[in-house]
């Protein structure tokens, strides 16, 4: 696989905005900065961090720690995503689903994006260190570094296992949330960290099946590009089952009650069923795999699990 097109290669549009966008209005620029943070991705990250804080506190966490951790975590994730867009701007130009990103359209210059990314990184670290805990701040810095240096720069363009190990970056909000409340890390936090790690491939690989042509054109070796559909399907099944097992492990270790236990079993069975259905369609050679059905199901599944994580400590049973 050729790596001739790398994130470090400059192009004529890197120097500034493309023609017609040099006088972008303030509102357009503001929207571009927001887009640079990948807000939909951040939503998913906060879905895991907030409930974890309730579990860590054994109920409602201190308001100051909660607000500081969420704001700091939001800014930290936004910084990592902005750095990611800077480094991936060359492949974003190739992939149809990313061609409207602000560094591709020229709404923002690379310099503006860099200043923005570094600003978010510094502010997020200060917020977490001062108003949450030093451990939360340290974990935030580690999350940014891992996502940018390990996933984006090292793994993404070189291995089909990119999303497996690179997905560790998406696990950090869990431990940041826990550390923001307790100033330490305990076994339930690590189990939830592992859950997000196992869930990530089952979440993203169906997406790689849907956008196979995009990833192939950009020379990114997602599993859906380099392996056949049945192989991707069986891998999704394995990680879905592993996710289910991990949620059940939290019951004895985290002292979870009936609400969490019931949702973990029912939602887990549903998610595993969707994974098996995807594999069944793949081995039958069906043209319409409905891979995005599994992708969206995985979002719902993780949301249900973490909603139960947050509500369960508030209940008497």
C-alpha positions in Angstrom: 0.0 0.0 0.0 1.4 3.3 -1.0 2.0 6.0 1.6 3.0 8.6 -1.0 0.1 10.8 0.2 0.8 11.6 3.8 -0.6 14.1 6.2 2.7 16.0 6.3 2.6 16.9 2.5 1.6 20.4 1.9 -0.7 21.4 -1.0 -1.5 24.8 -2.5 -4.6 25.2 -0.4 -2.6 24.6 2.8 -1.3 28.1 2.7 -4.7 29.6 3.2 -8.3 29.5 2.1 -9.4 28.5 -1.3 -10.8 31.2 -3.7 -14.2 32.6 -2.7 -13.8 31.8 1.0 -11.2 34.4 2.0 -13.9 36.7 3.4 -15.9 34.1 5.2 -18.4 35.7 7.6 -18.0 35.4 11.4 -20.9 33.0 11.6 -19.4 30.8 8.9 -16.0 30.8 10.6 -17.6 30.0 14.0 -19.5 27.0 12.5 -16.2 25.9 10.9 -14.4 26.0 14.2 -17.2 23.9 15.8 -17.0 21.4 12.9 -13.3 21.1 13.5 -14.0 19.6 16.9 -16.3 16.8 15.4 -19.2 17.6 17.8 -21.1 14.4 17.0 -18.1 12.4 18.1 -17.8 14.4 21.3 -21.4 13.7 22.1 -20.6 10.0 22.1 -17.6 10.6 24.3 -19.6 12.6 26.8 -22.3 9.9 26.9 -19.6 7.6 28.4 -18.0 10.1 30.7 -21.0 11.6 32.5 -22.6 8.3 33.6 -19.2 7.0 34.8 -19.0 10.0 37.1 -22.3 9.0 38.8 -21.0 5.5 39.3 -17.7 6.7 40.6 -19.5 8.9 43.1 -22.0 6.2 44.1 -24.7 8.7 43.3 -24.7 12.4 42.2 -21.1 13.7 41.9 -20.1 17.1 43.2 -21.4 19.7 40.9 -18.0 21.5 40.5 -16.1 18.4 39.6 -18.9 17.3 37.2 -19.0 20.6 35.3 -15.2 21.0 35.2 -14.7 17.4 34.0 -17.3 17.7 31.3 -16.1 21.1 30.0 -12.4 20.0 30.2 -13.3 16.7 28.5 -15.2 18.5 25.8 -12.3 20.8 25.0 -9.8 18.0 25.2 -11.7 15.9 22.7 -12.2 18.9 20.5 -8.5 19.5 20.4 -7.7 15.9 19.5 -10.3 16.0 16.7 -8.9 19.3 15.4 -5.4 18.0 15.2 -6.8 14.9 13.5 -8.4 17.0 10.8 -5.1 18.9 10.3 -3.2 15.7 9.7 -5.8 14.0 7.7 -6.7 17.0 5.4 -5.2 15.2 2.4 -7.3 12.1 2.6 -10.4 14.2 3.6 -10.1 15.8 0.2 -10.4 12.4 -1.4 -13.2 10.9 0.7 -16.7 12.0 -0.3 -18.1 12.0 3.2 -15.3 14.4 4.5 -15.0 16.8 1.6 -17.0 19.5 3.3 -14.7 19.7 6.3 -13.4 23.2 6.9 -9.8 22.6 6.0 -10.9 21.0 2.7 -13.3 23.8 1.7 -10.8 26.4 2.8 -13.1 28.1 5.3 -10.2 27.8 7.8 -6.5 27.9 7.1 -4.2 25.3 8.6 -2.6 28.0 10.8 -6.0 28.9 12.2 -6.7 25.3 12.9 -3.4 24.7 14.6 -3.8 27.7 16.9 -7.4 26.5 17.7 -6.3 23.0 18.4 -3.4 24.0 20.7 -5.6 26.5 22.5 -8.2 23.9 23.3 -5.5 21.5 24.5 -4.0 24.0 26.9 -7.3 25.3 28.2 -8.7 21.8 28.7 -5.6 20.8 30.7 -5.8 23.8 32.9 -9.5 23.4 33.6 -9.1 19.8 34.5 -6.0 20.3 36.7 -7.4 23.3 38.6 -11.1 22.5 38.9 -11.2 18.7 38.7 -8.1 16.6 39.6 -4.5 16.5 38.3 -5.0 12.8 37.3 -7.9 13.8 35.1 -5.7 16.5 33.5 -2.9 14.0 32.9 -5.2 11.5 31.4 -6.6 14.2 29.1 -3.1 15.0 27.8 -2.5 11.3 27.3 -5.7 11.0 25.3 -4.8 13.8 22.9 -1.3 12.5 22.4 -2.5 8.9 21.8 -5.2 10.0 19.3 -2.9 12.3 17.4 0.5 10.5 17.6 -0.4 6.9 17.8 -3.7 6.6 15.9 -3.6 9.4 13.3 0.1 9.5 12.6 1.2 6.0 13.2 -1.6 3.4 12.8 -4.4 4.8 10.6 -2.6 4.5 7.3 -0.5 1.5 8.0 -2.5 -1.4 9.5 -6.0 -2.9 9.2 -6.0 -3.0 13.0 -5.9 0.8 13.1 -9.3 1.2 14.7 -8.6 -1.5 17.3 -5.6 0.0 18.9 -6.4 3.6 17.9 -9.8 3.2 19.5 -8.1 3.3 22.9 -8.2 7.1 22.5 -12.0 6.9 22.7 -11.8 5.0 26.0 -10.1 7.8 27.8 -13.3 9.8 28.6 -14.4 7.0 30.9 -11.2 7.1 33.1 -11.1 10.9 32.9 -14.7 11.0 34.2 -13.8 8.6 37.0 -10.6 10.4 37.9 -12.4 13.8 37.8 -14.6 12.6 40.7 -12.3 10.4 42.7 -8.8 11.5 41.8 -7.9 7.8 41.4 -8.7 4.8 39.1 -10.6 1.7 40.4 -11.5 -1.6 38.8 -15.0 -0.5 37.5 -13.3 2.3 35.6 -11.0 -0.1 33.9 -13.9 -2.4 33.0 -15.7 0.4 31.4 -12.5 1.4 29.6 -12.3 -2.1 28.3 -15.9 -2.1 27.3 -15.4 0.9 25.0 -12.2 -0.6 23.6 -14.1 -3.8 22.7 -17.1 -2.0 21.4 -15.2 0.3 19.1 -14.3 -2.2 16.3 -17.8 -3.6 16.3 -19.0 0.0 15.9 -16.6 1.3 13.2 -16.1 -1.8 11.0 -19.6 -1.7 9.7 -19.0 1.9 8.8 -15.9 0.8 6.9 -18.1 -1.6 4.9 -20.5 1.1 4.0 -17.7 3.6 2.9 -15.3 1.0 1.5 -14.8 2.9 -1.7 -14.0 6.1 0.2 -11.3 4.4 2.4 -9.9 2.5 -0.6 -9.6 5.8 -2.6 -7.8 7.4 0.3 -5.5 4.4 0.7 -6.6 3.8 4.3 -6.5 0.1 5.2 -9.7 -0.2 7.1 -10.8 -3.8 7.6 -13.7 -3.4 5.3 -11.2 -2.5 2.5 -8.6 -5.2 3.0 -10.8 -8.1 4.0 -13.9 -9.7 2.5 -17.3 -9.0 3.9 -17.7 -12.3 5.7 -14.4 -11.8 7.5 -15.5 -8.3 8.6 -18.8 -9.8 9.7 -17.3 -12.5 11.9 -15.0 -9.9 13.5 -17.9 -7.7 14.3 -19.6 -10.7 16.0 -16.6 -11.5 18.1 -16.2 -8.0 19.4 -20.0 -7.7 20.0 -19.9 -10.9 22.2 -16.8 -9.6 24.0 -18.6 -6.3 24.7 -21.5 -8.2 26.1 -19.2 -10.3 28.4 -17.5 -7.1 29.6 -20.8 -5.5 30.6 -21.7 -8.5 32.6 -18.3 -8.4 34.4 -19.2 -5.0 35.8 -22.1 -6.5 37.7 -20.1 -8.3 40.4 -17.1 -5.9 40.3 -19.1 -2.7 40.3 -21.9 -3.9 42.5 -24.5 -3.1 39.8 -28.2 -3.6 40.5 -31.2 -5.0 38.7 -31.6 -2.1 36.3 -28.1 -2.3 34.9 -28.1 -6.1 34.9 -31.3 -6.3 32.9 -30.3 -3.7 30.4 -26.8 -5.3 30.0 -28.4 -8.6 29.2 -31.2 -7.5 26.9 -29.4 -4.7 25.0 -26.3 -7.0 24.7 -28.4 -9.8 23.2 -29.9 -7.4 20.7 -26.5 -6.0 19.7 -25.1 -9.4 19.3 -28.1 -10.4 17.2 -27.6 -7.5 14.9 -24.0 -8.5 14.4 -25.0 -12.0 13.6 -27.6 -10.8 11.1 -24.9 -8.7 9.4 -22.6 -11.8 9.1 -25.5 -13.9 7.8 -26.2 -11.4 5.0 -22.5 -11.3 4.2 -22.0 -15.0 3.8 -25.2 -15.2 1.7 -23.7 -12.7 -0.7 -26.6 -10.3 -0.3 -26.0 -7.0 -2.1 -27.6 -4.9 0.6 -25.8 -5.7 3.8 -27.4 -2.9 5.8 -24.1 -2.3 7.6 -25.2 1.1 8.9 -28.0 -0.7 10.8 -25.3 -2.3 12.9 -23.4 1.0 13.2 -26.5 2.8 14.5 -27.4 -0.1 16.7 -24.0 0.0 18.3 -24.6 3.7 19.2 -27.9 2.9 20.8 -26.4 -0.1 22.6 -23.6 1.9 24.2 -25.9 4.7 25.1 -28.3 2.3 26.9 -25.4 0.6 28.8 -24.0 3.9 30.0 -27.4 5.3 30.8 -27.9 2.3 33.0 -24.4 2.9 34.5 -25.4 6.4 35.5 -28.9 5.7 36.8 -28.2 2.4 38.6 -26.3 4.0 41.5 -29.3 6.3 42.2 -31.7 3.4 42.7 -32.2 1.5 46.0 -32.2 -1.9 44.3 
